[in-house]
Amino acid sequence: MRGRDEDTGEFHSPSRSEQRRAALDVLELGGKLAVLTDAQLSKLPIPDSLMPHILETRRITSHIAHKRQLQFLAKQMRREDDETLDAIRDALDEKGEAARREVAAMHRVEAWRDRLLDGGDEALGAFLDEHPHADRQHLRTLVRNAGEEKKRNKPPRAYREIFQVVRDAMQAESEDSDET
């Protein structure tokens, strides 16, 4: 039983509810680890003692057996230090943040592509003001070709190429600003 300290009135250990919440958090973390690829797992600070259990959990596909193995993985993870589990959580959060940054960058590229297709020379001028290394003539040709492809119901080859050119220009610009 938990009991209370007679002097301070504080509990000696966490309540059952707190213990259950902590165990469910570890179970959820184990579930996240079980769906990662080998390359993603290798980048995380996972102790060698847990790796076989994670791989075994991934291998099992039967629903109930997978659930049972996942619970066993969580049990093994609870034996690890809190610092180890916190390090794994932090590394997973960084990956999530990196993915959000990549998606945001892709949306910026798509927005510029749409502006270039809709805005004509004004949008092209604005893009070149921000990214002076981009090839004006090549972009203008691609925008014109994308409009023609759309009118003739042809495959959007130029539309896709605009995306690549804009992405490359934006990446080159960001790399230049990182170096300075």
C-alpha positions as a printed Julia matrix, in Angstrom:
180×3 Matrix{Float64}:
  0.0     0.0     0.0
  1.1     3.52   -0.68
  0.65    5.11    2.69
  1.34    8.66    3.75
  4.23   10.27    5.48
  3.02   11.03    9.0
  5.06   14.22    9.26
  4.35   15.91    5.91
  1.16   14.15    4.82
  2.63   13.43    1.36
  2.21   10.09   -0.37
  5.19    7.73   -0.48
  4.69    6.66   -4.11
  2.61    7.59   -7.13
 -1.04    6.6    -7.17
 -2.27    3.68   -9.24
 -3.78    6.12  -11.73
 -0.44    7.86  -12.19
  1.31    4.51  -12.61
 -1.28    3.44  -15.19
 -0.92    6.69  -17.15
  2.87    6.28  -17.17
  2.54    2.67  -18.35
  0.16    3.7   -21.14
  2.6     6.42  -22.23
  5.36    3.81  -22.5
  3.0     1.5   -24.41
  2.22    4.3   -26.86
  5.95    5.01  -27.29
  6.54    1.31  -27.97
  3.81    1.38  -30.61
  5.5     4.33  -32.32
  8.85    2.55  -32.28
  7.35   -0.65  -33.69
  6.19    1.07  -36.91
  9.5     2.8   -37.69
 11.83    1.51  -40.38
 15.3     0.14  -39.64
 16.89    3.37  -40.86
 14.7     5.47  -38.58
 15.38    3.18  -35.61
 19.12    3.38  -36.16
 19.0     7.16  -35.71
 17.3     6.91  -32.32
 19.14    6.4   -29.01
 17.6     2.97  -28.37
 19.47    0.62  -26.01
 20.7    -2.63  -27.53
 18.61   -4.62  -25.05
 15.36   -3.21  -26.51
 16.15   -3.58  -30.2
 15.33   -7.34  -30.49
 11.98   -6.76  -28.8
 11.13   -3.92  -31.19
 12.07   -6.04  -34.2
 10.03   -8.97  -32.89
  7.02   -6.69  -32.39
  7.32   -5.53  -36.0
  7.59   -9.1   -37.25
  4.36  -10.32  -35.65
  1.29   -9.48  -37.73
 -1.52  -11.37  -36.0
 -3.64   -8.79  -34.17
 -3.81  -10.36  -30.73
 -0.24  -11.69  -30.85
  1.0    -8.26  -31.95
 -0.86   -6.6   -29.1
  0.59   -9.09  -26.6
  4.12   -8.57  -27.96
  3.64   -4.8   -27.82
  2.69   -5.07  -24.16
  5.8    -7.18  -23.55
  7.89   -4.53  -25.32
  6.37   -1.87  -23.06
  7.22   -3.99  -20.01
 10.84   -4.2   -21.17
 10.89   -0.45  -21.82
  9.6     0.31  -18.32
 12.71   -1.41  -16.97
 14.84    1.27  -18.63
 15.73    4.56  -16.98
 13.41    7.51  -17.4
 16.28    9.44  -19.0
 16.59    6.8   -21.74
 12.87    6.95  -22.54
 12.91   10.75  -22.48
 15.86   10.76  -24.93
 13.91    8.49  -27.3
 10.83   10.73  -27.03
 12.92   13.84  -27.73
 14.5    12.25  -30.8
 11.06   11.26  -32.12
  9.76   14.81  -31.57
 12.67   16.26  -33.53
 11.79   13.99  -36.45
  8.22   15.2   -36.31
  9.37   18.81  -36.33
 11.66   18.16  -39.31
  8.78   16.6   -41.22
  6.58   19.62  -40.48
  9.31   21.95  -41.75
  9.63   19.89  -44.96
  5.88   20.02  -45.55
  5.82   23.77  -44.92
  8.67   24.27  -47.42
  6.81   22.19  -49.99
  3.69   24.3   -49.49
  5.73   27.49  -50.03
  7.07   26.06  -53.3
  3.55   25.11  -54.43
  2.28   28.58  -53.54
  5.02   30.19  -55.64
  4.26   27.88  -58.54
  0.59   28.85  -58.41
  1.49   32.54  -58.19
  3.77   32.21  -61.2
  1.05   30.51  -63.24
 -1.65   33.0   -62.23
  0.32   36.23  -61.89
  2.36   36.37  -65.08
  5.32   38.78  -65.27
  4.54   40.52  -61.96
  4.77   37.24  -60.05
  7.89   36.28  -61.97
  9.48   39.62  -61.06
  8.59   39.15  -57.39
 10.04   35.64  -57.39
 13.26   36.81  -59.04
 13.56   39.64  -56.51
 13.57   37.07  -53.71
 15.62   34.47  -55.61
 17.98   36.3   -58.01
 19.88   33.12  -58.94
 16.85   31.65  -60.72
 16.86   31.56  -64.53
 14.31   34.14  -65.73
 14.06   32.93  -69.3
 13.7    29.27  -68.36
 10.97   30.04  -65.83
  9.09   32.25  -68.29
  9.22   29.48  -70.91
  7.97   26.89  -68.39
  5.08   29.12  -67.31
  4.06   29.65  -70.93
  4.34   25.91  -71.69
  2.3    25.01  -68.61
 -0.5    27.3   -69.81
 -0.42   25.7   -73.25
 -0.48   22.2   -71.75
 -3.5    23.1   -69.67
 -5.37   24.53  -72.67
 -4.68   21.44  -74.78
 -5.36   18.92  -71.96
 -1.85   17.53  -72.22
  0.1    15.94  -69.35
  1.41   18.62  -66.95
  5.13   18.16  -67.61
  6.0    21.87  -67.5
  3.78   22.32  -64.42
  5.88   19.72  -62.59
  9.12   21.16  -63.88
  8.17   24.6   -62.54
  7.86   23.0   -59.1
 11.36   21.52  -59.41
 12.93   24.76  -60.63
 11.26   26.83  -57.89
 12.23   24.28  -55.22
 15.85   24.24  -56.39
 16.0    28.04  -56.43
 14.55   28.27  -52.93
 16.93   25.58  -51.61
 19.94   27.29  -53.19
 18.87   30.58  -51.61
 18.42   29.0   -48.17
 21.81   27.25  -48.43
 23.45   30.57  -49.33
 21.85   32.25  -46.31
 22.93   29.35  -44.05
 26.56   29.75  -45.12
 26.7    33.45  -44.26
